[in-house]
C-alpha cells in the first residue's frame, strides 16, 4: 500500500477531515504531498469516472496534469497558491479533463490544505463530475432519434410553455418550433378531451402518467385526433417539465366510427326487413285461394325484397342507389325482350331507406300487369319514366309514371276489389311520404308516384 494512502487513512480520523469529506458527493478523492509534489494519490473512483483502469495509473501528479486542459490547470494552480497563503480562501473551481474515450468532463475540484505549524504540507481534495460531454453526445443522439419520429413529441412547463417541439409536431400540426416555443400546447392546438385540465393535473402531480384521446386542430383548421400520453419529469431540484407524445389516430378512429355506424345501419335494415316480411306474410295470407298461390305470392315478393336489399348492400352504394339501376333490376324478370319494358329517366340518387318500399311498388305494379294488365298479352308494353318537378310549395320532387300500353282490345278495367298488391303499393307509397294516383284505362294502368326529393342527397339534376 502506498505510504500516502496509509497516511490518508490515519488522517481521516481527524474531525475536520471527516466533516470535509462528509459534506460533499464526490467522484474521487485526491491527497497530495506538497513536500514531494511529484507524489499525489488519486482514488480509483477518479480514474474510473474518466474511463481509465486504476491499476494502470501511477500515483503521480503528472498523471492528471497530462489530462487537464492547460488553461484550467493554470487556474487551479493560481487558486492553490492563494489557498495556501490564505486558509480562508477556498480551493474550489471547475476544470476540464480528457476522458479515456476522447470525451471531455467538467469536474468541480475542491481541496483543503493540511497544515503543520501553519505551513501547508498536504492537500486533501475531491472531484465531482458535473458535466459530461459523453452524456451530452448520448442526448444528442436521442434527440436525433426523436426528430425522426412521426409522433409529435414536446416538452413544456406549466408556466413557461413549450421548450421542445420536434419535427413530428411541426408536420402534424403545421406549426414550426420557432412559433410554438413559449406557448401553451393545448391552446396552440385547440385541444379538447374528455378530462378537465384539473383532473389531468391531479394525475400528473401524483406521479402517474395521463393518457387519452384528444381532438386537436392544425394550423389550416384540419381536425386531428391524437392518442396522447403525458408524464411529469424532474429536471433539477424542484423544477419539473411535462413530456408529451401525440400519435395521430384520426384514420383509426374514423374507421372505428364508420364500423359502428355500419353495424347500427345493418341492425336497422335487418329489423326493417323482418318487419316488412312479417307484413308480406300477413297480407298475402288473406287473398290466397290455395296454399300454392300463397307460397308463390310470398316467395315472389320476398325475392323482390331480397334483390332490393342486396342492391343496397353493394359497396358502390354507400349512401344512395341510382334510381335507374333500381327500376331496371326490379323489372328485369318481367322483360321478355323486344322492348317489353321501356325505362327512361335521369339517375336520381335514392336513399338506402327508400330502396325497399320503392322496389316493392315497382315489383307489385309489374306483377299486377302480368296478371291483369298489359303484360298479360304478348304485345303488351310497360313504360316507366320519371323526372324532377316541384310541388305547390316549391319543394323538389320526383314524378315517376308507370304506363301500360296494350295494342289488343281487351277488358282491362280497374279490379272491383282491392287486393293485397294494391294495398302493398299504397302502404309503400305512404312509407315514402309519396303521393299515389292510379288510373285504369282500356289498355292498362297508368300510375303516378310523386316522391319528395328532399329525402335524397339533394343535387342539381336539371
DRENDO-1510 file (C-alpha; in Angstrom, 1 decimal, always signed):
<recs>
REC; n; res; u; v; w
REC; 1; UNK; +0.0; +0.0; +0.0 .
REC; 2; UNK; +1.3; +3.4; -0.9 .
REC; 3; UNK; +2.5; +5.4; +2.1 .
REC; 4; UNK; +0.2; +8.4; +1.2 .
REC; 5; UNK; -2.8; +6.1; +1.2 .
REC; 6; UNK; -1.7; +4.8; +4.7 .
REC; 7; UNK; -1.2; +8.4; +5.8 .
REC; 8; UNK; -4.6; +9.4; +4.4 .
REC; 9; UNK; -6.3; +6.6; +6.3 .
REC; 10; UNK; -4.8; +7.8; +9.5 .
REC; 11; UNK; -5.7; +11.4; +8.7 .
REC; 12; UNK; -9.4; +10.6; +8.2 .
REC; 13; UNK; -9.7; +10.1; +11.9 .
REC; 14; UNK; -9.4; +13.8; +12.4 .
REC; 15; UNK; -12.8; +15.5; +12.8 .
REC; 16; UNK; -12.2; +18.3; +10.3 .
REC; 17; UNK; -11.1; +16.0; +7.5 .
REC; 18; UNK; -14.1; +13.7; +8.1 .
REC; 19; UNK; -16.5; +16.6; +8.1 .
REC; 20; UNK; -15.0; +17.9; +4.9 .
REC; 21; UNK; -15.3; +14.5; +3.1 .
REC; 22; UNK; -18.8; +14.0; +4.5 .
REC; 23; UNK; -20.1; +17.4; +3.2 .
REC; 24; UNK; -19.6; +16.6; -0.5 .
REC; 25; UNK; -20.6; +14.0; -3.0 .
REC; 26; UNK; -17.5; +13.1; -5.0 .
REC; 27; UNK; -16.3; +11.1; -7.9 .
REC; 28; UNK; -12.9; +10.5; -6.4 .
REC; 29; UNK; -10.6; +11.7; -3.7 .
REC; 30; UNK; -7.1; +13.0; -4.0 .
REC; 31; UNK; -4.3; +13.5; -1.5 .
REC; 32; UNK; -1.2; +15.5; -2.5 .
REC; 33; UNK; +2.2; +15.6; -0.8 .
REC; 34; UNK; +3.2; +19.2; -1.0 .
REC; 35; UNK; +6.7; +18.4; +0.3 .
REC; 36; UNK; +7.2; +15.9; -2.5 .
REC; 37; UNK; +4.8; +17.5; -5.1 .
REC; 38; UNK; +5.5; +14.8; -7.7 .
REC; 39; UNK; +3.6; +12.3; -5.4 .
REC; 40; UNK; -0.2; +12.5; -5.4 .
REC; 41; UNK; -2.7; +9.9; -4.5 .
REC; 42; UNK; -5.7; +9.7; -6.8 .
REC; 43; UNK; -8.5; +7.3; -5.7 .
REC; 44; UNK; -9.8; +4.6; -8.0 .
REC; 45; UNK; -13.1; +6.4; -8.3 .
REC; 46; UNK; -11.5; +9.3; -10.2 .
REC; 47; UNK; -9.8; +7.1; -12.8 .
REC; 48; UNK; -13.0; +5.1; -13.2 .
REC; 49; UNK; -15.0; +8.2; -13.7 .
REC; 50; UNK; -12.7; +9.2; -16.6 .
REC; 51; UNK; -12.8; +5.7; -18.0 .
REC; 52; UNK; -9.3; +4.5; -17.1 .
REC; 53; UNK; -8.2; +1.3; -15.4 .
REC; 54; UNK; -6.9; +2.4; -11.9 .
REC; 55; UNK; -4.4; -0.5; -11.8 .
REC; 56; UNK; -2.6; +1.0; -14.8 .
REC; 57; UNK; -2.2; +4.5; -13.4 .
REC; 58; UNK; +0.5; +5.7; -11.1 .
REC; 59; UNK; +0.1; +8.0; -8.0 .
REC; 60; UNK; +2.0; +10.8; -9.6 .
REC; 61; UNK; +0.8; +14.4; -10.2 .
REC; 62; UNK; +1.9; +14.2; -13.8 .
REC; 63; UNK; -0.8; +11.6; -14.4 .
REC; 64; UNK; -3.7; +14.1; -14.0 .
REC; 65; UNK; -1.7; +17.0; -15.3 .
REC; 66; UNK; -1.4; +15.4; -18.7 .
REC; 67; UNK; -5.2; +15.1; -18.8 .
REC; 68; UNK; -6.4; +18.5; -17.6 .
REC; 69; UNK; -7.0; +21.4; -20.0 .
REC; 70; UNK; -3.9; +23.6; -19.8 .
REC; 71; UNK; -5.8; +26.8; -19.1 .
REC; 72; UNK; -7.8; +25.1; -16.4 .
REC; 73; UNK; -4.6; +23.7; -14.9 .
REC; 74; UNK; -3.2; +27.3; -14.7 .
REC; 75; UNK; -6.4; +28.5; -12.9 .
REC; 76; UNK; -6.2; +25.6; -10.5 .
REC; 77; UNK; -2.6; +26.4; -9.7 .
REC; 78; UNK; -3.3; +30.0; -9.1 .
REC; 79; UNK; -6.2; +29.1; -6.7 .
REC; 80; UNK; -4.0; +26.6; -4.9 .
REC; 81; UNK; -1.4; +29.2; -4.2 .
REC; 82; UNK; -4.0; +31.7; -2.9 .
REC; 83; UNK; -5.5; +29.0; -0.6 .
REC; 84; UNK; -2.1; +28.0; +0.7 .
REC; 85; UNK; -1.4; +31.7; +1.5 .
REC; 86; UNK; -4.8; +32.3; +3.0 .
REC; 87; UNK; -6.7; +29.4; +4.6 .
REC; 88; UNK; -10.0; +31.4; +4.4 .
REC; 89; UNK; -9.8; +31.5; +0.6 .
REC; 90; UNK; -11.5; +28.3; -0.7 .
REC; 91; UNK; -9.8; +26.0; -3.2 .
REC; 92; UNK; -12.9; +25.4; -5.4 .
REC; 93; UNK; -13.0; +25.6; -9.2 .
REC; 94; UNK; -14.3; +23.9; -12.3 .
REC; 95; UNK; -11.8; +22.2; -14.5 .
REC; 96; UNK; -12.0; +20.1; -17.7 .
REC; 97; UNK; -10.4; +16.6; -18.1 .
REC; 98; UNK; -10.0; +14.5; -21.1 .
REC; 99; UNK; -11.5; +11.0; -20.8 .
REC; 100; UNK; -10.2; +7.7; -22.0 .
REC; 101; UNK; -12.5; +7.6; -25.0 .
REC; 102; UNK; -11.6; +11.1; -26.1 .
REC; 103; UNK; -14.5; +12.9; -24.5 .
REC; 104; UNK; -14.5; +15.7; -22.0 .
REC; 105; UNK; -15.8; +16.0; -18.5 .
REC; 106; UNK; -16.2; +19.1; -16.4 .
REC; 107; UNK; -15.2; +18.5; -12.8 .
REC; 108; UNK; -15.6; +20.5; -9.7 .
REC; 109; UNK; -12.3; +20.3; -7.9 .
REC; 110; UNK; -12.3; +21.2; -4.2 .
REC; 111; UNK; -9.5; +20.9; -1.7 .
REC; 112; UNK; -8.3; +21.7; +1.8 .
REC; 113; UNK; -4.7; +22.3; +2.8 .
REC; 114; UNK; -3.4; +20.2; +5.8 .
REC; 115; UNK; -1.1; +22.5; +7.7 .
REC; 116; UNK; +1.7; +21.8; +10.3 .
REC; 117; UNK; +2.6; +24.9; +12.3 .
REC; 118; UNK; +0.6; +26.9; +9.8 .
REC; 119; UNK; +2.6; +25.6; +6.8 .
REC; 120; UNK; +0.7; +23.5; +4.2 .
REC; 121; UNK; +2.3; +20.1; +3.9 .
REC; 122; UNK; -0.6; +18.1; +2.2 .
REC; 123; UNK; -3.7; +18.8; +0.2 .
REC; 124; UNK; -6.9; +16.7; +0.6 .
REC; 125; UNK; -9.5; +17.1; -2.2 .
REC; 126; UNK; -12.4; +15.7; -4.0 .
REC; 127; UNK; -13.6; +15.5; -7.6 .
REC; 128; UNK; -17.2; +15.8; -8.6 .
REC; 129; UNK; -18.3; +15.4; -12.2 .
REC; 130; UNK; -20.9; +18.0; -13.1 .
REC; 131; UNK; -20.9; +18.0; -16.9 .
REC; 132; UNK; -20.1; +15.0; -19.1 .
REC; 133; UNK; -19.8; +15.6; -22.9 .
REC; 134; UNK; -20.3; +11.9; -23.3 .
REC; 135; UNK; -23.8; +12.2; -21.8 .
REC; 136; UNK; -24.4; +15.2; -24.0 .
REC; 137; UNK; -23.5; +13.2; -27.0 .
REC; 138; UNK; -25.9; +10.5; -26.0 .
REC; 139; UNK; -28.6; +13.1; -25.5 .
REC; 140; UNK; -27.8; +14.4; -29.0 .
REC; 141; UNK; -28.2; +11.0; -30.5 .
REC; 142; UNK; -31.5; +10.5; -28.7 .
REC; 143; UNK; -32.6; +14.0; -29.9 .
REC; 144; UNK; -31.9; +12.9; -33.5 .
REC; 145; UNK; -34.0; +9.8; -33.0 .
REC; 146; UNK; -36.8; +11.9; -31.6 .
REC; 147; UNK; -36.6; +14.2; -34.6 .
REC; 148; UNK; -37.0; +11.1; -36.9 .
REC; 149; UNK; -40.3; +10.1; -35.1 .
REC; 150; UNK; -43.6; +10.8; -36.9 .
REC; 151; UNK; -45.2; +11.3; -33.5 .
REC; 152; UNK; -45.4; +14.8; -32.1 .
REC; 153; UNK; -43.0; +14.9; -29.1 .
REC; 154; UNK; -42.9; +18.0; -27.0 .
REC; 155; UNK; -41.7; +19.3; -23.6 .
REC; 156; UNK; -43.2; +22.2; -21.8 .
REC; 157; UNK; -43.6; +23.7; -18.3 .
REC; 158; UNK; -46.7; +24.8; -16.5 .
REC; 159; UNK; -45.6; +28.4; -16.5 .
REC; 160; UNK; -43.1; +28.8; -19.4 .
REC; 161; UNK; -44.9; +26.9; -22.2 .
REC; 162; UNK; -43.2; +24.8; -24.9 .
REC; 163; UNK; -39.4; +24.4; -24.8 .
REC; 164; UNK; -39.1; +21.5; -27.2 .
REC; 165; UNK; -41.3; +20.9; -30.3 .
REC; 166; UNK; -39.9; +18.1; -32.6 .
REC; 167; UNK; -40.3; +17.8; -36.3 .
REC; 168; UNK; -43.1; +15.3; -35.9 .
REC; 169; UNK; -45.1; +18.1; -34.1 .
REC; 170; UNK; -44.2; +20.5; -36.9 .
REC; 171; UNK; -45.5; +18.1; -39.5 .
REC; 172; UNK; -48.6; +17.0; -37.6 .
REC; 173; UNK; -49.8; +20.5; -36.6 .
REC; 174; UNK; -48.3; +22.6; -39.3 .
REC; 175; UNK; -46.7; +24.9; -36.7 .
REC; 176; UNK; -42.9; +25.5; -36.7 .
REC; 177; UNK; -41.0; +25.1; -33.5 .
REC; 178; UNK; -40.0; +28.8; -33.5 .
REC; 179; UNK; -43.7; +29.8; -33.2 .
REC; 180; UNK; -44.5; +27.0; -30.7 .
REC; 181; UNK; -41.8; +28.0; -28.2 .
REC; 182; UNK; -43.2; +29.6; -25.0 .
REC; 183; UNK; -46.8; +28.7; -26.0 .
REC; 184; UNK; -49.3; +26.5; -24.2 .
REC; 185; UNK; -49.6; +23.4; -26.4 .
REC; 186; UNK; -53.3; +22.9; -25.7 .
REC; 187; UNK; -54.2; +26.5; -26.6 .
REC; 188; UNK; -51.9; +26.2; -29.6 .
REC; 189; UNK; -53.8; +23.2; -31.0 .
REC; 190; UNK; -57.2; +23.9; -29.5 .
REC; 191; UNK; -57.2; +20.7; -27.6 .
REC; 192; UNK; -60.4; +19.1; -26.4 .
REC; 193; UNK; -60.7; +15.8; -24.5 .
REC; 194; UNK; -62.9; +14.1; -22.0 .
REC; 195; UNK; -60.9; +15.0; -19.0 .
REC; 196; UNK; -60.6; +18.5; -17.5 .
REC; 197; UNK; -57.2; +20.2; -17.0 .
REC; 198; UNK; -57.7; +20.0; -13.3 .
REC; 199; UNK; -58.2; +16.2; -13.5 .
REC; 200; UNK; -55.2; +15.8; -15.7 .
REC; 201; UNK; -53.0; +17.9; -13.4 .
REC; 202; UNK; -54.0; +15.9; -10.4 .
REC; 203; UNK; -53.0; +12.7; -12.1 .
REC; 204; UNK; -49.6; +14.1; -13.2 .
REC; 205; UNK; -48.9; +15.7; -9.8 .
REC; 206; UNK; -49.4; +12.3; -8.2 .
REC; 207; UNK; -46.5; +11.0; -10.2 .
REC; 208; UNK; -48.7; +9.0; -12.7 .
REC; 209; UNK; -48.8; +9.3; -16.4 .
REC; 210; UNK; -52.0; +10.5; -18.1 .
REC; 211; UNK; -53.2; +9.1; -21.4 .
REC; 212; UNK; -56.3; +9.5; -23.6 .
REC; 213; UNK; -57.7; +10.6; -26.9 .
REC; 214; UNK; -57.6; +14.3; -27.7 .
REC; 215; UNK; -59.1; +16.2; -30.5 .
REC; 216; UNK; -56.8; +19.0; -31.9 .
REC; 217; UNK; -56.7; +21.4; -34.8 .
REC; 218; UNK; -53.8; +22.0; -37.2 .
REC; 219; UNK; -52.8; +25.4; -38.4 .
REC; 220; UNK; -55.1; +25.1; -41.5 .
REC; 221; UNK; -58.1; +24.0; -39.4 .
REC; 222; UNK; -57.9; +20.3; -40.0 .
REC; 223; UNK; -59.2; +18.2; -37.1 .
REC; 224; UNK; -56.7; +15.6; -35.8 .
REC; 225; UNK; -57.4; +13.0; -33.2 .
REC; 226; UNK; -54.4; +12.0; -31.2 .
REC; 227; UNK; -53.6; +9.3; -28.7 .
REC; 228; UNK; -51.8; +11.4; -26.1 .
REC; 229; UNK; -49.6; +10.4; -23.2 .
REC; 230; UNK; -48.2; +13.0; -20.7 .
REC; 231; UNK; -45.7; +12.4; -17.9 .
REC; 232; UNK; -44.2; +14.9; -15.5 .
REC; 233; UNK; -40.4; +14.5; -15.2 .
REC; 234; UNK; -38.0; +16.1; -12.8 .
REC; 235; UNK; -35.2; +18.2; -14.4 .
REC; 236; UNK; -33.3; +19.6; -11.4 .
REC; 237; UNK; -34.2; +20.2; -7.8 .
REC; 238; UNK; -37.9; +21.1; -7.7 .
REC; 239; UNK; -38.1; +22.0; -11.4 .
REC; 240; UNK; -40.2; +19.8; -13.5 .
REC; 241; UNK; -41.3; +19.6; -17.1 .
REC; 242; UNK; -44.1; +17.8; -18.9 .
REC; 243; UNK; -43.2; +15.4; -21.6 .
REC; 244; UNK; -45.9; +14.8; -24.1 .
REC; 245; UNK; -46.2; +12.3; -27.0 .
REC; 246; UNK; -49.1; +12.7; -29.5 .
REC; 247; UNK; -49.8; +9.9; -32.0 .
REC; 248; UNK; -52.2; +10.7; -34.9 .
REC; 249; UNK; -55.0; +8.1; -34.7 .
REC; 250; UNK; -57.5; +10.0; -36.8 .
REC; 251; UNK; -57.9; +7.4; -39.5 .
REC; 252; UNK; -58.2; +4.6; -36.9 .
REC; 253; UNK; -60.9; +6.5; -35.0 .
REC; 254; UNK; -62.8; +7.3; -38.2 .
REC; 255; UNK; -62.6; +3.7; -39.3 .
REC; 256; UNK; -63.9; +2.6; -35.9 .
REC; 257; UNK; -66.8; +5.1; -36.0 .
REC; 258; UNK; -67.6; +4.0; -39.6 .
REC; 259; UNK; -67.7; +0.4; -38.4 .
REC; 260; UNK; -70.1; +1.3; -35.6 .
REC; 261; UNK; -72.3; +3.2; -38.0 .
REC; 262; UNK; -72.4; +0.3; -40.4 .
REC; 263; UNK; -73.3; -2.0; -37.6 .
REC; 264; UNK; -76.1; +0.2; -36.5 .
REC; 265; UNK; -77.3; +0.6; -40.1 .
REC; 266; UNK; -77.2; -3.1; -40.7 .
REC; 267; UNK; -79.2; -3.7; -37.5 .
REC; 268; UNK; -81.7; -1.1; -38.6 .
REC; 269; UNK; -82.0; -2.6; -42.1 .
REC; 270; UNK; -82.4; -6.2; -40.9 .
REC; 271; UNK; -85.0; -5.0; -38.4 .
REC; 272; UNK; -87.0; -3.2; -41.1 .
REC; 273; UNK; -86.6; -6.2; -43.4 .
REC; 274; UNK; -88.1; -8.6; -40.9 .
REC; 275; UNK; -90.9; -6.1; -40.3 .
REC; 276; UNK; -91.7; -5.9; -44.0 .
REC; 277; UNK; -91.6; -9.7; -44.4 .
REC; 278; UNK; -94.0; -10.1; -41.5 .
REC; 279; UNK; -96.3; -7.7; -43.2 .
REC; 280; UNK; -96.0; -9.5; -46.5 .
REC; 281; UNK; -96.9; -12.8; -44.9 .
REC; 282; UNK; -99.9; -11.4; -43.1 .
REC; 283; UNK; -101.4; -9.6; -46.1 .
REC; 284; UNK; -100.6; -12.4; -48.6 .
REC; 285; UNK; -102.4; -15.0; -46.5 .
REC; 286; UNK; -105.9; -13.3; -46.8 .
REC; 287; UNK; -106.5; -13.2; -50.5 .
REC; 288; UNK; -104.7; -16.5; -51.4 .
REC; 289; UNK; -107.1; -19.2; -52.6 .
REC; 290; UNK; -104.6; -22.1; -52.3 .
REC; 291; UNK; -101.5; -22.9; -50.4 .
REC; 292; UNK; -99.5; -22.9; -53.7 .
REC; 293; UNK; -100.8; -19.5; -54.6 .
REC; 294; UNK; -99.9; -18.2; -51.1 .
REC; 295; UNK; -96.4; -19.7; -51.4 .
REC; 296; UNK; -95.9; -18.2; -54.8 .
REC; 297; UNK; -97.1; -14.8; -53.7 .
REC; 298; UNK; -94.9; -14.7; -50.7 .
REC; 299; UNK; -91.8; -16.1; -52.5 .
REC; 300; UNK; -92.1; -13.6; -55.4 .
REC; 301; UNK; -92.4; -10.6; -53.0 .
REC; 302; UNK; -89.7; -11.8; -50.7 .
REC; 303; UNK; -87.4; -12.3; -53.8 .
REC; 304; UNK; -88.1; -8.8; -54.9 .
REC; 305; UNK; -87.4; -7.5; -51.4 .
REC; 306; UNK; -84.2; -9.6; -51.3 .
REC; 307; UNK; -82.9; -8.1; -54.6 .
REC; 308; UNK; -83.6; -4.6; -53.3 .
REC; 309; UNK; -81.7; -5.4; -50.1 .
REC; 310; UNK; -78.8; -6.9; -52.0 .
REC; 311; UNK; -78.7; -3.8; -54.2 .
REC; 312; UNK; -78.4; -1.6; -51.1 .
REC; 313; UNK; -75.5; -3.7; -49.7 .
REC; 314; UNK; -73.2; -3.4; -52.7 .
REC; 315; UNK; -70.0; -1.5; -51.9 .
REC; 316; UNK; -70.6; +1.3; -54.5 .
REC; 317; UNK; -73.9; +2.1; -52.9 .
REC; 318; UNK; -72.6; +3.5; -49.7 .
REC; 319; UNK; -75.4; +6.0; -49.1 .
REC; 320; UNK; -77.7; +6.0; -52.2 .
REC; 321; UNK; -78.7; +3.9; -55.1 .
REC; 322; UNK; -79.2; +5.2; -58.6 .
REC; 323; UNK; -83.0; +5.2; -59.5 .
REC; 324; UNK; -82.3; +3.9; -63.0 .
REC; 325; UNK; -80.4; +0.9; -61.6 .
REC; 326; UNK; -83.2; +0.2; -59.0 .
REC; 327; UNK; -86.0; +0.3; -61.6 .
REC; 328; UNK; -84.0; -1.8; -64.2 .
REC; 329; UNK; -83.3; -4.5; -61.6 .
REC; 330; UNK; -86.9; -4.6; -60.3 .
REC; 331; UNK; -88.3; -5.1; -63.8 .
REC; 332; UNK; -85.6; -7.5; -65.0 .
REC; 333; UNK; -87.7; -10.7; -64.5 .
REC; 334; UNK; -90.7; -9.2; -66.4 .
REC; 335; UNK; -88.8; -8.0; -69.5 .
REC; 336; UNK; -89.5; -10.5; -72.3 .
REC; 337; UNK; -87.3; -8.6; -74.8 .
REC; 338; UNK; -88.4; -6.6; -77.8 .
REC; 339; UNK; -88.8; -3.5; -75.6 .
REC; 340; UNK; -91.4; -5.1; -73.4 .
REC; 341; UNK; -90.2; -2.8; -70.7 .
REC; 342; UNK; -89.1; +0.7; -71.5 .
REC; 343; UNK; -87.2; +2.8; -68.9 .
REC; 344; UNK; -86.4; +6.5; -69.2 .
REC; 345; UNK; -85.2; +8.9; -66.6 .
REC; 346; UNK; -82.1; +10.5; -65.0 .
REC; 347; UNK; -80.0; +8.8; -62.4 .
REC; 348; UNK; -81.5; +10.4; -59.3 .
REC; 349; UNK; -79.9; +9.1; -56.0 .
REC; 350; UNK; -82.3; +7.2; -53.9 .
REC; 351; UNK; -81.5; +6.9; -50.1 .
REC; 352; UNK; -81.0; +3.4; -48.9 .
REC; 353; UNK; -84.0; +3.6; -46.6 .
REC; 354; UNK; -86.3; +4.2; -49.6 .
REC; 355; UNK; -85.0; +1.3; -51.7 .
REC; 356; UNK; -87.1; -1.5; -50.3 .
REC; 357; UNK; -90.5; +0.3; -50.5 .
REC; 358; UNK; -89.8; +1.7; -54.0 .
REC; 359; UNK; -88.7; -1.7; -55.2 .
REC; 360; UNK; -91.8; -3.3; -53.8 .
REC; 361; UNK; -94.0; -0.8; -55.6 .
REC; 362; UNK; -92.3; -1.4; -59.0 .
REC; 363; UNK; -92.5; -5.2; -58.4 .
REC; 364; UNK; -96.2; -5.1; -57.5 .
REC; 365; UNK; -97.1; -2.9; -60.5 .
REC; 366; UNK; -95.2; -5.4; -62.7 .
REC; 367; UNK; -96.8; -8.4; -61.1 .
REC; 368; UNK; -100.3; -6.9; -61.5 .
REC; 369; UNK; -99.6; -6.0; -65.1 .
REC; 370; UNK; -98.6; -9.6; -65.8 .
REC; 371; UNK; -101.8; -10.9; -64.2 .
REC; 372; UNK; -104.4; -8.3; -65.0 .
REC; 373; UNK; -102.8; -5.7; -67.3 .
REC; 374; UNK; -100.8; -5.1; -70.4 .
REC; 375; UNK; -98.2; -7.8; -69.8 .
REC; 376; UNK; -100.9; -10.4; -69.9 .
REC; 377; UNK; -100.6; -10.3; -73.7 .
REC; 378; UNK; -97.6; -11.0; -75.9 .
REC; 379; UNK; -97.6; -7.5; -77.4 .
REC; 380; UNK; -98.2; -5.6; -74.2 .
REC; 381; UNK; -95.7; -3.0; -73.2 .
REC; 382; UNK; -94.8; -1.1; -70.0 .
REC; 383; UNK; -93.2; +2.3; -69.9 .
REC; 384; UNK; -91.6; +3.7; -66.7 .
REC; 385; UNK; -90.4; +7.3; -66.8 .
REC; 386; UNK; -89.5; +9.9; -64.3 .
REC; 387; UNK; -88.4; +13.5; -64.0 .
REC; 388; UNK; -87.9; +16.2; -61.4 .
REC; 389; UNK; -90.7; +18.6; -60.5 .
REC; 390; UNK; -91.8; +20.9; -57.7 .
REC; 391; UNK; -95.0; +20.8; -55.6 .
REC; 392; UNK; -97.2; +23.8; -54.8 .
REC; 393; UNK; -94.8; +24.8; -52.0 .
REC; 394; UNK; -91.8; +24.8; -54.3 .
REC; 395; UNK; -90.3; +21.6; -52.9 .
REC; 396; UNK; -88.2; +19.4; -55.2 .
REC; 397; UNK; -90.0; +16.2; -56.1 .
REC; 398; UNK; -89.5; +13.1; -58.4 .
REC; 399; UNK; -92.5; +12.3; -60.5 .
REC; 400; UNK; -92.5; +8.6; -61.6 .
REC; 401; UNK; -95.1; +7.5; -64.2 .
REC; 402; UNK; -96.0; +3.9; -64.8 .
REC; 403; UNK; -97.8; +3.5; -68.1 .
REC; 404; UNK; -99.2; +0.3; -69.6 .
REC; 405; UNK; -99.9; +0.0; -73.4 .
REC; 406; UNK; -101.8; -3.0; -74.8 .
REC; 407; UNK; -102.4; -2.9; -78.6 .
REC; 408; UNK; -105.1; -5.6; -78.3 .
REC; 409; UNK; -108.6; -4.6; -77.4 .
REC; 410; UNK; -109.2; -6.3; -74.0 .
REC; 411; UNK; -111.2; -5.6; -71.0 .
REC; 412; UNK; -108.6; -4.2; -68.6 .
REC; 413; UNK; -110.8; -2.3; -66.2 .
REC; 414; UNK; -109.9; -1.5; -62.6 .
REC; 415; UNK; -110.4; -4.5; -60.3 .
REC; 416; UNK; -113.7; -4.4; -58.4 .
REC; 417; UNK; -111.9; -5.4; -55.1 .
REC; 418; UNK; -108.7; -4.0; -53.7 .
REC; 419; UNK; -106.2; -6.9; -53.5 .
REC; 420; UNK; -103.1; -7.3; -51.4 .
REC; 421; UNK; -100.9; -5.9; -54.2 .
REC; 422; UNK; -102.8; -2.6; -54.3 .
REC; 423; UNK; -102.7; -2.3; -50.5 .
REC; 424; UNK; -99.0; -3.1; -50.6 .
REC; 425; UNK; -98.4; -0.3; -53.1 .
REC; 426; UNK; -100.4; +2.2; -51.1 .
REC; 427; UNK; -98.6; +1.3; -47.8 .
REC; 428; UNK; -95.1; +1.5; -49.5 .
REC; 429; UNK; -96.1; +4.9; -51.0 .
REC; 430; UNK; -97.0; +6.1; -47.5 .
REC; 431; UNK; -93.7; +4.9; -46.2 .
REC; 432; UNK; -92.0; +7.1; -48.9 .
REC; 433; UNK; -94.3; +10.1; -48.0 .
REC; 434; UNK; -95.2; +10.0; -51.6 .
REC; 435; UNK; -98.5; +10.9; -53.4 .
REC; 436; UNK; -100.0; +8.0; -55.4 .
REC; 437; UNK; -102.6; +8.2; -58.2 .
REC; 438; UNK; -103.8; +5.2; -60.2 .
REC; 439; UNK; -106.0; +5.4; -63.3 .
REC; 440; UNK; -107.2; +2.3; -65.2 .
REC; 441; UNK; -107.7; +2.6; -68.9 .
REC; 442; UNK; -108.8; +0.1; -71.5 .
REC; 443; UNK; -105.1; -0.6; -72.3 .
REC; 444; UNK; -104.0; -0.9; -68.7 .
REC; 445; UNK; -102.9; +1.0; -65.6 .
REC; 446; UNK; -101.4; +4.5; -65.5 .
REC; 447; UNK; -99.8; +5.2; -62.1 .
REC; 448; UNK; -98.2; +8.4; -61.0 .
REC; 449; UNK; -96.0; +8.4; -57.9 .
REC; 450; UNK; -94.6; +11.7; -56.7 .
REC; 451; UNK; -91.8; +11.3; -54.2 .
REC; 452; UNK; -90.3; +14.1; -52.1 .
REC; 453; UNK; -86.8; +14.7; -53.4 .
REC; 454; UNK; -85.8; +16.1; -50.0 .
REC; 455; UNK; -85.3; +12.5; -48.8 .
REC; 456; UNK; -82.4; +12.1; -51.3 .
REC; 457; UNK; -79.0; +13.6; -51.5 .
REC; 458; UNK; -80.1; +17.0; -52.9 .
REC; 459; UNK; -78.2; +17.6; -56.0 .
REC; 460; UNK; -78.9; +19.6; -59.2 .
REC; 461; UNK; -80.3; +17.2; -61.7 .
REC; 462; UNK; -81.7; +19.8; -64.2 .
</recs>
